[in-house]
């Protein structure tokens, strides 16, 4: 299964949350760095990072991973 293009993901999140793409891109990069640090399996990282960025932008309370 092909991974979605990061630019496409960022654009979609920006559109869905009415947030500037630059802000979403920075949050995505920061969240990716946090999640990938020490990760052995990266298969679902795009999905997890995308979900976290959307939640952060929507102000959804979340548990620490």
C-alpha positions as CSV (number, residue, x, y, z in Angstrom):
1,X,0.0,0.0,0.0
2,X,1.4,3.4,-1.0
3,X,1.9,6.0,1.7
4,X,0.1,9.3,1.1
5,X,2.2,12.2,0.0
6,X,3.0,14.4,3.0
7,X,2.1,17.6,1.1
8,X,-1.3,16.2,0.3
9,X,-1.9,15.2,3.9
10,X,-0.8,18.6,5.1
11,X,-3.1,20.3,2.6
12,X,-6.1,18.1,3.6
13,X,-5.5,18.8,7.3
14,X,-5.2,22.5,6.7
15,X,-8.4,22.6,4.7
16,X,-10.3,20.5,7.2
17,X,-9.2,22.6,10.2
18,X,-9.0,26.1,8.6
19,X,-5.4,26.3,9.6
20,X,-2.5,27.7,7.5
21,X,-0.6,25.0,5.6
22,X,2.7,26.3,7.1
23,X,1.4,25.7,10.6
24,X,0.1,22.2,9.8
25,X,3.4,21.4,8.1
26,X,5.4,22.4,11.2
27,X,3.1,20.5,13.5
28,X,3.3,17.4,11.2
29,X,7.1,17.5,11.1
30,X,7.4,18.0,14.9
31,X,4.9,15.2,15.6
32,X,6.6,12.9,13.1
33,X,10.0,13.5,14.8
34,X,8.4,12.7,18.2
35,X,6.7,9.5,17.0
36,X,9.5,8.2,14.9
37,X,12.2,8.6,17.5
38,X,13.2,5.1,18.5
39,X,10.3,3.6,16.4
40,X,11.1,0.2,14.9
41,X,8.0,-0.1,12.7
42,X,7.1,3.0,10.6
43,X,4.3,1.4,8.6
44,X,1.4,3.2,10.3
45,X,3.3,6.3,11.4
46,X,1.7,8.5,8.7
47,X,-1.8,7.5,10.0
48,X,-0.9,8.1,13.6
49,X,0.8,11.4,13.0
50,X,-2.0,12.7,10.8
51,X,-4.5,11.8,13.5
52,X,-2.5,13.5,16.3
53,X,-2.1,16.7,14.3
54,X,-5.8,16.8,13.5
55,X,-6.7,16.3,17.2
56,X,-4.2,18.9,18.3
57,X,-5.7,21.5,15.9
58,X,-9.2,20.6,17.0
59,X,-8.3,20.8,20.6
60,X,-9.4,17.3,21.4
61,X,-8.1,16.1,24.7
62,X,-5.9,13.0,24.4
63,X,-4.0,10.5,26.4
64,X,-0.2,10.4,26.3
65,X,1.1,7.5,24.2
